[in-house]
Amino acid sequence: MQPASPPYFERPLFFFDQARFRKDLATGNKPPLQVFKDAVSAAERQMAERFREGEDVSTLVHERALFVDCLLHYAWHQHLWKPGIGLLAVGGYGRGELHPHSDIDLLILSDGSLDADSVDNIEQFVTFLWDLGLDIGHSVRSVKECLALAAQDITVATNLTESRTIVGDEKPGKRLAMDIDRSKPWPAEAFFLAKLAEQEARHNRQQAAENILEPNIKNAPGGLRDIQTITWVAKYFFPVRTLKQLQGRLLTEEEFVILRSGETFLWRLRYGLHLLAGRAEERLLFDYQRALAKQFGYLDTDSQLAVEQFMHNYYRIVMSLRELNDVLLQYLSEVILQRGRAHTITPINARFQLYDDAIEVTRPQVFSEHPSALLEIFLLMAQNPKITGVRAATIRLIRAHRLLINEDFRANPANSALFMQLLRAPRGLSSQLTRMTRYGILGRYLPEFGRVTGQMQHDLFHIYTVDAHTLQVVRNMRSFRSPEAQERFPIAAEILGRMRHPELLYIAGLYHDIAKGRGGDHSKLGVVDAGNFCQRHQLPARDQRLVCWLVEKHLLMSQVSQKQDISDPEVVHAFAREVGDREHLDYLYALTVADINATNPELWNSWRASLLRQLYQATQHALRRGLENPIDREEIIDETRSQALEKLSALGLSKAAVESIWAQMGEDYFVRESADNISWHTAAIHELHGSAPLERIDTLVLTRNSGPGEHDGATQVFVYTPDKANVFAAVVTGLDLLNLSVHDARLYNSASGYTLDTFYVLDESGQPLLDEPQRLQQIRDTLQRELALVEDYSKVIQRRTSRRLKMFELESRAHLSSEPGDHYSTLEITSADRPGLLARIARIFIAHGLRLHNARISTLGERVEDVFHITDAEGRPLCGTEANRALEEAICRELDDYRAPQQP
């Protein structure tokens, strides 16, 4: 049974024709559910259009909540309710805020137990809301049950502080509010600590960073939850209903503006995000970033994409909100946790003192009278590990006086000396640089750093903003001194232990990416800024040259190790000439390791570590030998053969048997392969052939994880098979089917008509395979099966491309080069990463009659940068400018035109 005529919803809804809605319900021409659905559909269309036309998002958020109030009012009155039962909004909806797909959190509250009729009404009411398609979360409790749960669960207690009665009997809601206010189920101290722990856990789930690639605008640091945390704690401790009532007490006028404008910006993003996704999506995924940038009016420029400008603005706003969150929580900590306690004041100097374990100024005029104190405070914290933080009033003074850091401030030798002292501090450097960034000091003292604050690159390779990446580089450098680094970064740890001036490394870390986003080569542009810093801080000329060289060459070591054949002594010698001496090598290695680890956590693996270590050690050897004494090729061959023969003799192979196999190999094999690999290959080939002369046999596939030494960060797959044009394509296809990524490939042809190919592979997590016989046997079986089809090979991988990779449709680039005297031509290909790409490239080589001799595979986020050493079918380097250009264009065209069918 239902009321003949439900009461009128009295709050004004200017966009909703309530009279018509009531009439449609009363006439019964359509089922009530359809009347409600029509109203929801019309309201959704109208609000979406208003949002696209730029209406104030706060109006839309609150009107949406009001509209749902109206719907719930009429849905509630489809039933007859007994006294003592009310419908309450809780959580965000309780605050009167609703985004397009926000949860509508409801509490059906009673003043006691429910009879059968009431239970039946509740079931029908909730079912109706579900059928209507509303995203509701609901609970049914008595006042007593709510109070008991609130005392146990901080989330319940928080939600109930924001509850309000929508419809039904108001008495249970009023009683609940009075009881909560009177009893305070959580003491203020406990409530504050619980919300603080809640925020810390939430931040940790978001990598404790506000500036990651696809941020969560609700839960990441500086997000909407941080604003709400401040609001919850403040309203729980102070007897107010809104933060505005605390302006001048908890918040300054400027802070209130920052908070509200930041909230409005995030609301606008969230509203648009929900509309784009069609669900309660809180992550700014790549595809949504692009769409929102366009919707909000950002345009591409020559130096920056529209999406990069949009995200730059986002990062700057959330950084300011995180800074404000720090200040306000510090203030609330002082007034809540420290009230009524005795405090210890310990003088530090005339300007600063310790208030318990937090630093503060001795008087409010300190920064205006002594602007250098804006740097001194961070130095003091680095020098004194007992200082745990900065008092809120002092943080506010820092923020209020940071405009004093101007050209005159930067030119003052006293300030330069303070900053250099900080860089030389034995502990706390990275923490203080982070704090300086958050308080807006570092970006003013180093204006060039300020320009890259919040700047991002729209790709999968750089997952942090430039400023966050830079600070992480310095943090990594400092971590090389830790005991843990001895195991993970042994060479870097050893280097830092004997480094002449570690602060020079930190300066290079601060400036290596400082010119990102300006257009042009950021490495060369950054040299100018680094040079200016060094001169302003009066570094000796030798140190200036080292810092500038590091900034200019910071990509050199990673590029050589990943793109060139570092088993080639000529490559190592050329790199050694570029480095020049042991000191430059040490600094460059430490910078490279810190940089790679700070760019993307997935980049650093045992493979990259192995490549860098090999290049470092080989270069050390070349420098000790003397740059005027390059290693002789024949010397390498003789030494490698001698070592391999010794190993094989120990296995019982005769010199004659070994030499009969080696006679089929070219010189390159003994230059590029280690004695350990050669003995492994030779023993296997000898066992396969026995003592009989070489004859045509089946394919041999071997697998092992590399041991200490060359490429010990990968699994080796060795293939010995009759030489056919499609061998490389078949092997890489088989490896791709097994979700193994190829990072290096070495291919040799023997005089007996066989190819000896070694592939260095990693699993999906970027690690060598575990020593699992079944898995290794699967590799051998798969490759044997693929190679059996090599005479008529046409398979190309058809696996689903990930969501992230689909967002980046990069235009392929190819560059072909040959130097006089080279045995091969070098082909560099940059293209969008996708499953089966390497197999596709192999088939392109076959179609153009190219022979592949070596491949270096480097995946950088959404793109690959692969280097291939190729010849024509007769084994000659490619020559002819026009022919090479035509080949480059053909390769790019075939890569970009090809789209592998997607599996469902």
N, C-alpha and C positions, 0 to 999 in steps of 0.2 A: 504494500500500500504506500502511496506517495501523496504529498501535499497537493491540493488542487492548484495552488498558485504559489510558487516559491517567492520569498521576499526579494525585493529589488537589491541588486548589488550597488551600494551607494557611492563608492569612490569613483571619481570621473575617469572614463576611458574614451578619449576624444576620437580615437581611430576605430572604435568598435561600436557597431549599431546594436546596442543592447536591447532596444525595443523590438527590433526585428527578430533577434535571437529568441526573446521570450515568446514572441508570437508564434515562431516556428515550433517551439517546444509545446506551446499550448494547443495548437491546431491538430497536432498529431499526423499531419500529412506525410511526414518522414519520421522514421524511427529516431528516438533521442540520440542514439550513438551517431547517426549520420548528421544530425544537426550540429552536434559538437565537432565532428570531423570537418564539416564545411567551415565552421568558424575558425578552427585551427589552421586549416589550409589557407584561408583568406588572410588571416593575420600573419602567417609566415611569409607569404608573398609580399604583403604590404611592408613588413618590417625589413625584409631583404632589400627591397627597392629603396627604402629610405636610407638604409646603410650605404648602398652603392652611390646614392646621391649626396652622401657626405653628412648626413644628420649626426648630431652629437651622440656618441656611443653611450654616454651615461644615461641619456634619455631613453634610448632603446633598451638598455639592460634593465632599467627600473620599470619601464612600461611592459616589458615582456613578463616580468614577475607579477605585475599588477594584472595583466591579462590572464595569467594562470590562476591567480587568486580568484578572478571572476569565474573561470571555468570550474574550479573546484567548489566554489560557492554553489553553483547551480547543480553540479554533479552530486554534491552532498545532499541537496534538497530534493533529489530524486527519491529519497527515503525519509521515513519518519524516525526520528532519533529520540531516545529518552534523555532526560536531563543528566548532567554529569559527564558528558562525552564531548570532546572538542577536537578539531583538526588543527594541528600546529605545523607551521613551516620551521625547519631547522637548517643549520649550516648556512651556505651561501644564499639559498632561497630564503632562509630566515632573515637575512640582512636585506632582502628585497632586491637581490641581484640574480639575473638569469641570462645566460648566453644561449645561443640557438640550440645547443645540445647538452647543456648542463644538466646534471642530475637534479631532479625535483625531490628533495628530501622531506618526507612527511612523518609526523608523529601523531598517531591517534591516541589521545590521552584521556584517561578516565580517572574519576576520583575514587574508584574502588573496583571490585570485580565486575565482569560483564555477564549479562544473562544471554540466553540462546538467541533471542531476537537481535540483540546488539551485535553478536558475533556474526550472524547471518547478514546483517546490513553491511558490516565491515567487509566481509568476503565479496559481496556483490559490488560494493563501492570500489574496492581495489581492482577487481576484475574489469570493471567498466573503464577505469583509468588505463589499464594495460591494453584493453581493446582499442582505446582511443589513440594509443601510440605514444603516450607520454613516458618520458624516461624517469620513472619514479623509483625512489628507494623509500621503504616505509617500515615502521615498527609500531607495535600496539602495546602500550604499557600503562600502568597506573602511576600516579604521582610517587607513591612509595617506591615502586620498582625503579623509576627514573633516578631518584635520589641515591638508591643503593648502587646502581650502575655508575652514576657519575662519580661516586667516591672511589670506584675501582678503576675506571677507564678515563684517561685524560681526554680522549677524543669525544666521548659522550659528554663529559663536563663542558668541553669547549662548545659543542653544538648546542647544548641546552642554554648556554648564556646568550645565544643569538636566536632563541625561539620566539615565535609570535603566533597568536591565534588567528587563523584565517576565517573559520566558520565554526558553528556549533557553540556549545556552552563555553563561555570564557572563564568560568570559575576555576576549572582544573589548571589552566595555563597560568592564571594569576597566582594560584596557590603554589605552583611549581616555582615560578619566578621568585616569589617571596621566600620560599624555603631555601632555594639555592643561594639567594643573596644573604640570607640570615645565617645559614649554616656553613657556607663556603666549603663544599666537600673537599676541596684542595686548598691548604694554606697557600698564601701568596708566594712564599719561597718555593714550595714544592711545585706549584703550578708553573712558575717561571723556569725552574730547572728542567721540568718535563718538556716544556715547549722548546727550550734551548736544545735539549737532547734530540727532540723530534726534528728540529731544523737541521742539526748537524747530520743526522742520519739521512735526511732527505737530500742534503747537499752531496753527501758521499755517494749516494746512488746516482747522482748527476755528474760524477767525476770531480765534485767540489769546484766546478768551474762554471762561470757564467758565459764564457766565450768559446764554447765548443761548436763543432760544425753544424749540427742540427739540434739547437737548444730546446729545452722544454720550458715554455714561457710561464708555466704555472709553478713548476717545482724546482727549477734550477736556481742557483744563487742569483739574487736580484729579481726573481720572478714574483708573481702575484702572491704566492704563499708567504714570502718574506714580509710583504706588506701586511698580510693578514696576521702573521705572528706578532708583529709590533702592536697591531690593533687589539688582538686577543689579550696580550699581557697587560697593555695599558688599561684597557677597560675592566680587566679583572682586578687590578690594583687600585685604580682611581675610580671614584664614583661618578663616571660619565657614560654617556651613550654614544658619543662620537669623538673622534680624534680632534676635531676642530675645537672642541671645548678645552683641549690641552695645549692649544697654541699659546706660546708664551710661557708655558710651564714645562711640558715635556719636549715640545717642538718649537723651534724658532719659526718666524713667519716664512723665511726662505726655505727651511726644511719642509714645512707643510706644503709649500708650492711644488717643491721637487717631488714629494710623495704623491700628491694628487695628480700632477701632470704625468708622472711616470705611470701611475695606475691607469689613467685615461689612455695613454699610448698602448699599454699592454692589453687593456680591454678591447681596444680597436683591433689589435692583432688577433686576439682570441676570437672575437666576433667574426672577423673575416675568415679565420682559420676553420672555425666550425662550419661556416657556410660552404667553403671550398671542399672540405672533406666529407660533409654530409654526416658527420658524427662528432663525438666529443674528443677531437684530436687536439692535443696540447703541444705536440712537437712541431717545430718549424722545419719540416722536411724540405729537401731541395726543391721539389716541384711546387710546393706551396710558397716557398720564398720567392720564386720567380713570379708566380701569379700575383702575390700580394704586392711585390715591388711595382709591377705594372699597374695594379689597381690603385695604388697610392700615389701614382704619378711620377715615379722615378724613371729616368731615361738614360740609356747608355751614352757614355762619352768616350773620347779617344783613350783616356787613361783608366776608366773604371766602368764596369758593367752596372746597369741599374740595380741588379740584385746585390752587388757589393756595396753600393751606396746605401741601400735600404738596410742591409745587415750591419753596416758600420754605424748607422744611427741607432739601431736596436742595441748593439753592444755598448755604446756610450751611455745609453739611458739605463740599462740594467746595471752597468758598473756604478753609476751614480746612486742607484737604489741600493746596491749592495753596500756601498760606503755609508749611506744613511742608515741602513739596517745595523751596521757595526756600531755606529755612534749611539743610536737609540737603545740598542740592547746593552751596550756598556753603561749608559746612563741608568737604565732600569735595573741593571745588576747592582749598581751602587745604591740606589734608593730602596731596593727591595731586600737584597741579601745582606747589605752592610748597615742597615738602620739599627740604631741603638747599640752598636758595637764600639768599643774603644779602638782607636786607630793609632798607628805608629808613623810619625813623620821623620824621615831620615834625609838630611841635607845632602845633595850631590855637589852643587856649586851655587853660585849666586843666582843662577837662572832656573835651576831644576831641583826637584826634591822627589823622594819616594813617599807615596802615600800608601802605606802597607807595602805591596809589591808592584804597584803601578806608578809610572812616572807622571809628574805634573809640573807645570810652571810654578814658580814661587809667587808670581803676581800676574795679573792679566796683561800688563804692559810689556812683558818680556819680548815678544816677537816684534812689536812696533819699535822698541828701543834697541833691540839686538836682532836684526833680521837673520843673521848667521845662525841663530838658534833654531831656525827652521830646518837646517841640516844637522846641527849639533845633536838634537834630540834623538835622531836615528843612530848616530854614531854611539851615543851613550848606551842605547839599548843593545847595540851589537857588542859593546865592550863589557856589559854587565848582564850575565845570564840570569840574574835574580829578578830582573825587570820582566814582568809577564805581560804588560800591556800599557796603554795610555789612558788616562782618565778622560771621561767624556768631555768635560769642560775644556781640556787641553786640545783634544781632537777638534773641537769646534773653533778654538782659537787658531789652530793650524790652518783650517779651511778658510777662516775669515782673513788670514794674513798672507795666504799663498801668492796673492798678486804682488807682494813685495819682491818676489823672485823675477827680476827683469834683467835687462842687459847689464846694468851697473852691478847687480848682484852677481851675475854669472862671471863678470870680468874681475871680481874681487879675488885676489890671490888667497885670502883667508878662507873663502868659501871653496875654492879649488882644492886647497889643502885638506879641508874637512872631508870633501868627497873622496879624495884619494886615500885618506885615512880609513874611510868606510870600506873602500875596495880592498884595503890591506888587512882589514879586521880578521882575526883568526876564526871567528864564528859569527853566525847570524846575518851574513851578507844577503843571501837570497830572501830571507824573511823580511829584512828591512827594505830591500828594493821593492818587494811586493807591497809592503805597508806604504811606502812612499808613493807608489803608483796609485793605490787605493785612495790616499788622501790628496791626490792631485799635485804632489810635490815633484816627483821625478819627471813628469811631462812638462813641467815649467823650468826645471833646472836644465833638462836636456830637451829643448823644444822640438828637435828632430824626432825624439822618442814620443813626444806628445802627438805628433802628426800621425804616427802609426798606431796609436792607442785605439783599440776597437776595430782596426782595419783587418779585413779578411780577404782570402782568395777563394773564389767559388770553384773549388775542386775537392777531390777526395784525398789528395795527397797532404795538404796542409789543413789539419783538423782544428787548429787553434788560430786565434787572431795573432797578428804579428807581435803585438806587445806581450801577449801571454806566452807565445812561443819563445820570445827573447828571454823572458824571465826564467822560463823552464830550462833554457840552454845554460844560463848561469847557475841555476840550481843543480843541474846535472854535473857541471864542472866542479862545484863545491862537493858534491857527493862522491867524487872520485877519491876524496881523502878518507872516506869512511871504511871501516873494516869489511863491510859487505862488498865494496867495490873490488877488493882483492880477488874475489872469486869471479864476479861477473865482468869486471873491466880490468883485468890484471895489468895490461900495458899502460892504460890511462892512469891507473893508481900509481904505478911505478914512476911514470913521467911527472905527475903532480908532486910526488915526493922529492924530486930533485930539481924542479923547475926554478929557474933563477928569479923570476918575478911573476908569480901567478896572476897578479892584478892585470898584467898585459893581456893574458888570456881572457879575463873577465871583460875587459874593455872591448876586445875583438868580438866577444859574444854579444855584448850590448849593441854593437854597430854592424854586425854582419848582414842583417836584413833591414837596416834602418832606412834604406832608400826604396823599399817595396812600394809599389803603387805610383811611382812618379813617372813611369815610362822609361824605356831604355834599360841598360844593363845595371841592375841594382847593385851588383858587386863593385862596379867601377864608380858609380855615383856615391856609394857609401864610403869610398876611400876619402872623398872630400870632407865629409862630416867627421870621419874618424881622425883625419889629419887636423882638423880644427880643434877637436876635443884635446888631442895630444898637445898641441901648441898652447892652448888655454891652460892646461894643467901642467905645463912646463916639463914634459917628459924629455929625457935625453934623446938626441937625434937617432941613435941606434934603436931605442925602444919605439920611437915614432915610426920608423921604417918597418919594424917587425909587425906592429899593430896594423898598419895600412896594408902590408902584404897579406896578412891573414884575412882581412876583410875582402880584399880583391880575389884571393885564391881559395876562399872558404869552401867552394864546391869542387875544387880540383881533385882532391884525394878520393872522394866518393865517385866522381865521374870516371877516373882512371880505373879504380878497382872494379867497378860494375860494368863498364863499357869496353874496356880494353883487355887484351890477353896478357895478364900479369905474369904468366909463365914464360913470356917472351922476354929475354934479357934486354932487348932493345927498348921495349916499353918501359921497363924498370929504369934503365939508364936515362932515358929521356925525362922521366919523372924526377929522378935524382938530380939531374941538371937543373930542373925547374925549382926544386927545393933548395939545393945549394949546400946545406949543412945540417948537422944533427939537431941544432936548436930549432930551426924552422920546421923540420920534420916532426919533432916532438909537439910543438905548439899546434901544428896543423892536424896531427892525429887526434889530439885531445879535443880540439874544436869540432872536428868532423864527427867523432863519436857522440859528443854532447848534442850536436845539431841534429843528427839522425834520430836520436832517442827523444828529442823534444818536438819533432815534426809530426810524428804519428807513432803511437805505441806499437802498431803492427809492423812497422818498418824494420825494427831491430830484431834480428834473429841470428841464429848460429851461422847462417850462410854469409850474411853481410859482415858479421864479426870476423869470420874466417878470411874473407877477401881483404879486409882492411889490415888484419894482422899479417897476412902474407905480404902485402905490398909494403907495409912498414918494415918488416924484417928484411925483405929483399933490398929495400932502399938503404937501410942501415948498412947492409953488406956492401952495396955499391959505393956508399960514401966512405966506408973504411978502406976499401980497395983503392979509392981515388977516382975522381971523375975523368982523369986523363988516362985511366986504365980500364976501359970497358971490358966486360967478360967476353972472351973469344968463343965463338959458336962451336968450334971444334973441341975446345976444352970442355964445354958443357956436355957435348955428346959423349966424349971419352969417359968423363967422370960418371955420367948417368949409366952408361953401358956397364962400366966396371962394377958399380954398386949393385945393379940389377943382376949381373952375372953371379956375384957373390951370394945373393939371396937364392938364386935358382940352384946353384951348386949345393947349397945347404938342403935343398929339397930333393936332391938326387938327380938333377938334370945335367947331362953332359954338355960341355961347351959346344961340341959339334951340333947337337940337337938344337940348342938355343940359337946358334948362329944361322942354322938353316931356316929358322922362322924369322929371325931378324933381317935376314938378307932380303926379305920381301918388303921391308918397311922403309919409308923415306926418312930423311934427316929430321924433318919437322917433328916426327913422333918422339924422337929422343931428346929434342930440345924442349918440348912443351909438356911431356909427361914425366912424372917422378919415377925414381927407380922402383918404388914400391908398387906403383900402378903397372909398370912394365913387367915386373916379375909376376904379378897377379894375372895379367893378360896372357903372358907367354906360357905360364904353367897350364892355364886352362886350354889354350890352343893345342899345346903339346899333348895333353891328356885326350883331347877330342880326336886328334889325328893319329895318335899312337906313334909308333916308330916308322910307319910307312911314309913315303913321300907325300907331300901335300896333294890332295885331290878334292874334288867337289863333295861337300858335305852339307848337312842340314845346318840350320841357324843355331847359334849358341847365345844364350842370354844369361848374364850373371848379375847378381845384385849384392851390395854390401854397403854398410855405413862407413864412410871414410874415417880413418883413425887419425891420431895426432899428426899434424903436418898439413899438407895441401888439401884445401877444400874439406876440412873435417867437419864442416857444418851442414853437410848434405848427404843424401843417399846416392850412391853411384849405381847407375844401370849401364852395364857393358854389353854391347851387341856386336857379335861377330857373324857376318852373314854375306852371302854372295852379293856383290855390288850391283844394285839396281837403282834406277832413277827415283823410285818411290819409297826407298827405305826410310829416309828422314820423315816423310809425311806419315808413313805407317806407324813409326815409333811414337811420334809426338801425339798422334791421334789416340793410340792405345793408352798413353800416359794420361791424356786429358780425360778419357773415359773413366780412369781410375781416380779422378780428381787430384792428380799430381801435377804440380807446376814445374816446368823446366826452367832452370836458371843459367845453365851453361851447357853447351854441347860441343864436343870435340870430335871431328870426323877425319878419318885417315883412310886412304885407299892403298891396298897392298898390291904388289906386282903379281900376286897369284889370283887377282880378281875378286878379292874380298874387301869389305869395308869394316873398319874397326871404329865403332862409335861409342863414346862415353857421354852419358847424360847425367847431370847433377840435378836431382829433383828434391822437392820439399812437399810435405802434405798441405792440407788446406789451412792449417794453423801456422804455416811457415816454419815447420820443424822437420828434421830428418825422421824417417820412419822408425818406429820401434822395431826391435829385433824379434819380430813375430814371423816364424817360418811360414805360416799360412798366408799372411799378407804378401810376403816376398815371393812366394810361389804363385800367388795370383798375378803379380806383375809379370813374372816369366811366362805364365800360360797366356796371358792377354797379348803380350808382344809376339809370342810365337804364332798365335792365331792371326794377328794383324799382318805379320810378315809373310804368312802363307798365302795371303791375297795380293802380294806386292806386284805381281805381273799385271794385274788389272785392278789397280787400287783407286777408289773414288770416294771413300768415306770421308765426311767432314763432320765434326762434332755438332750435334744439335741439342744443346742444353739450354735451359732457361737462363736468360740474362737477368742479373739481380736488379731490383728496383733502382738502386743508386746508380748503377752503370747505365741504365736506360736514360737517365737524366742528362747524360753528357754525350752528345753526338759530335765528337771531335772530327775535324777534317784531317785525313791522313796526310803525312808529309814524308817524303823519301829524299835522301841525299846520297849520291854515289860519288866516291872519290878514289883516286889511285895516285900514289906517289911513285916517282922513279925508283926502280929497284925493288918495289913491293912484289911479293909473290901472288897477292890477292888484291881485289878491289874491296873497299869497305862500303857497305850499304847500311845507312842508318834509317830506321823506320820509326816514326811516331804515329800512333793510331789509338783509337778508343779500344779499351780492353773489352774482351768478350770471349765466351767459351769457344774453343776451336780456332782462335786467331792464328796460332803458330802453325797449325795444320794447313790453314788456308794459305799462309805465306809460302809454305813448302810447295803447295800445288802451283802457286804462281811461278815459283822458280822453275818447276818442271815445264810449265807451259812456255816459258821464255828461254828454255835451254840453258839454264844456269846451274852450275855445280856449287853446292854449299860445302865449306870446309870448317867453319867455326861459327858459333852463335853465342852471343851474350844477351840474356833476356833480363830486362829490368822493368818491373811493374810499379808504377808510381800513382797510386790511387786509381783514378778512372782511366788512365792512359798507360800505354806501354812505350818504352823507348828501347828498341832492340837494335843490336848491332850484328851484322852478318858479314863474314868474309867469304866472298864468292869469286868464281872465275867463269869463263865460258865453258862450253862442253869439252874443249881441248885442254882445259886447265890453265888458260892464260888470263891475266887481268883484263878487265874491260877497258877499252879506250875509245876515244871519239866523243867530243863534247855533245854534239847533237844527238848521237845514238843514246848516250847516257841520260840526257834530259828526256828523251822520248820514253826510255825505260822507267825513269822515275815517275813520269806522269801516268804511264800504264799501270804501274804497281798501285799508285794512290787511287786511280779510278776503279781498279778491280777490288781493292779493299773496301772502298766506300760504297760501291754499287752492290756489294754482296751483303745480303742479310740472311743469316741462318734462320730457317723456320723455327718458330717457338713451339715447344711442346706445351700442351695444355696443363 
